[in-house]
Amino acid sequence: MTIAEIKAKGWLLFECISGSRAYGLHTPTSDTDLKGVYYVPREQFYGLDYPRQLSNETNDEVYYELGRFVELLLKNNPNMLELLATPEDCVLYRHPVMEQLHVSMFLSKLCKDTFAGYAVTQIRKARGYKKKIVNPVAPERKIVPDCCFILESAGATPLREWLQDRGYREEHCGLSSIAHTKGLYALFYDENGTYSYKGIVNDRSADDVALSSIPKGETMKAYLYFNLESYSAYCKEYREYWSWVEKRNEQRYQGNMQHGKGYDAKNLMHTIRLLQMALEIATTRQLQVRRINREALLAIKAGDLEYDALLQMANTLMDQATDAYDNSKLPEAPDKEKITAILVNMRNALYNHL
């Protein structure tokens, strides 16, 4: 089943423009995102399997089956609440049966955890993004010898530096383990390559040192320490960073680099937006999708504010929202029984009409 098929067969219930255009935060370069709600015929609904959510390849068009839509509304999912409260000028189609659902039926104290809670995750992402920008990982990946050290004179010398000072070659080194120790090895050196030592590692992709067979009577040159914990942490950071580089939105990244503040400006704009909406829901018991402070939010997106100032703004909004929900007259959660009955009536109306 595809989005096109849903529309062609008349199963579409609701369709709207979402995202920045619904918020009133769009700019000339903004994409047009679409969201919608559909239902499946009775035979599929009563069967074993039917699609509860559909999207296109770029994920800028996402549609939810009616039951899934209501299920998420009951959880006060921000995206679903915003979808139901879409400004009229962004609504492309609304089936009459959808008039039975109103956003006021769903707003509850759960919004504190969904809107504000989601904002917290966005802040964490922003911090991680800033760390990646400020501390990029070099393209050339380190290998095991880069985390090996020679213990000498109550200190530790990087292996490569120690080898260079002595004119030693890595491939002529042999390592043997030392009982009752972790990460510590005895290092031997075979000047002529007579004993076919394995060197420090078997190959550049190795994740541990290589051990060699050492003939009896050979003289140890030094103690080598391999910092496995540090190497493992580096490998994880390397993978995460270059995976992020591969998947990042390059246009958005370059925009962030241009403002020079070292943070994801769009991410933090939406963080502030979510917190402001969370506070408004608690104090007004309404959900206003179209933002009245467009210029202030776009200033954040443009990188006009300092990172620390934005975090302080977010913390202040979070504290205000916490107090507001503690004193709010909103219900603890939506009335599930009442809304379930409405959902059943909606399906009956749809199926009886067929």
GICORTA-V116132 format. One record per backbone hydrogen bond with DSSP energy under -1.0 kcal/mol. CO is the residue of the C=O (numbers start at 1). NH is the residue of the N-H. Records with the same first field share a line. If there is no record, write none. Layout:
# GICORTA-V116132
CO=NH / NH
This chain:
# GICORTA-V116132
2=6
3=7
4=8
5=9
6=11
11=39
13=95
14=37
15=92 / 93
16=35
19=23
20=25
23=291
27=30
33=18
34=62
35=16
36=64
37=13 / 14
38=66
41=45
42=46
52=65
54=63
56=59
60=34
61=56
62=36
63=54
64=38
65=69
66=70
67=71
68=72
69=73
70=74
72=77
73=76
77=81
78=82
79=83
80=84
81=85
83=86
87=90
88=91
90=17
93=15
95=98
96=99
97=100
98=101
102=105
103=106 / 107
108=111
109=112
110=114
111=115 / 116
114=118
115=119
116=120
117=121
118=122
119=123
120=124
121=125
122=126
123=127
124=128
125=129
126=130
127=131
128=132
129=133
130=134
131=135
143=146
144=147
145=148
147=227
148=159
149=225
150=157
152=155
155=152
157=150
158=162
159=163
160=164
161=165
162=166
163=168
169=172
170=173
172=190
173=199
174=188
175=212
176=186
178=181
183=226
185=224
186=176
187=221 / 222
188=174
190=193
200=210
203=206
215=218
222=187
223=151
224=185
225=149
226=228
227=231
228=232
229=233
230=234
231=235
232=236
233=237
234=238
235=239
236=240
237=241
238=242
239=243
240=244
241=245
242=246
243=247
244=248
249=253
250=254
251=255
252=256
253=257
254=258
255=259
263=265
264=268
265=269
266=270
267=271
268=272
269=273
270=274
271=275
272=276
273=277
274=278
275=279
276=280
277=281
278=282
279=283
280=284
281=285
293=297
294=298
295=299
296=300
297=301
298=302
299=304
300=303
306=310
307=311
308=312
309=313
310=314
311=315
312=316
313=317
314=318
315=319
316=320
317=321
318=322
319=323
320=324
321=325
322=326
323=327
331=109
334=336
335=339
336=340
337=341
338=342
339=343
340=344
341=345
342=346
343=347
344=348
345=349
346=350
347=351
348=352
